[in-house]
Amino acid sequence: MKKLAILCAYRLLPDRVGGMDYFFWKFDYESKKLGWNPVWFFPNNSEHGQYSNLHIVSSEGLSVEDSFLSYNQQFDYVFTHFLELCTPFYKMARPLVRKNFIAVDHNPRPLGGYPFKKRIEKRVKGLLYGCYIDRFVGVSNYTVKELIADFGCVIRDRTTCIYNGIIAADIQVRSERNTVKPKFVVVSHLRETKGIQDLIAAVSLLDENIKKELQIDVFGSGPYEEVLFQLCDRFEVRQNFNFRGNSPTVKQQLANYDYLLQPTHMECFSLSILESLAANVPVITTPVGGNKEAVHHGKNGLILPAKNVNAWVIALEKLWRGSIVLDSNVSETIRKHFSLENMVQNYLKLLQ
């Protein structure tokens, strides 16, 4: 059988089953049907979901990169997901790759771009190590553009865009939307760059009559969680935010809400946005990353300036009072163009 390695700096967590987990399972299954023998390199092992069907090499305290080098076997194709690109690793690993080395970029960029020093460092890394990568994949057109900006025009002809995809079949579609007093939800990793602190500040500035009834459910966990709790207490809005933690069924619950709120400062291409739109739940977000490739202002959501608390105050007030109503069906386009099946097939084409 043809040998395939997939390196993923992605921890396998039973209480956090997202779009990438479904992609890994589906890609493993479909590649085996085509005669490939995939070996997966993850930071840890797990048997939740369909991971018991995967041949997993756990790094066990090593980095995923070092684990692959220690494994020391040749593969026909190698994919990397969530790894830093254009590092010395790609040069060291190149002798273990018989045909194509494919690096997938899922990483968001900081608002305003990288500092000058880091931009220079990335350009140098592109010159030194970019030649060892046969194909650079960005998960949005934004990401492809940033890849070329990071590592230089020398990689332009080796870049391609493959959008993330979702399984829409098990996402219930919301049939009716509340035009006043809507139900809001946040689905996000809880870190500073996700901007949830802006949402907390905005809620604190709302009219008291709105704050008496407004509820926002927050799904997710992360290193910024305790800070967000403290901010809720400081701004006296703890009663408005329900932190629900991680949930493996969150995408099935999206149809219980009217709007997804995503005040992010950094994004690449958000699966939670796709899942929300597939559930016919419009998205209120910012223009960072590839968000505008899925969310169109005034049609299937609103695009607000990042880090602009006042813009969130105005939008929340108008949505609550019904002076902004997004009442069209927003699910059909997403279900057609951003499916997991399309995503998997596009990655399989790279193996031809």
Beta strands, then each sheet from edge to edge (+ up, - down):
strand 1: 2-8
strand 2: 36-42
strand 3: 56-58
strand 4: 75-81
strand 5: 97-105
strand 6: 135-138
strand 7: 159-161
strand 8: 184-187
strand 9: 216-219
strand 10: 241-245
strand 11: 259-262
strand 12: 283-285
strand 13: 301-303
sheet 1: 3+ 2+ 1+ 4+ 5+ 6+ 7+
sheet 2: 10+ 9+ 8+ 11+ 12+ 13+
end
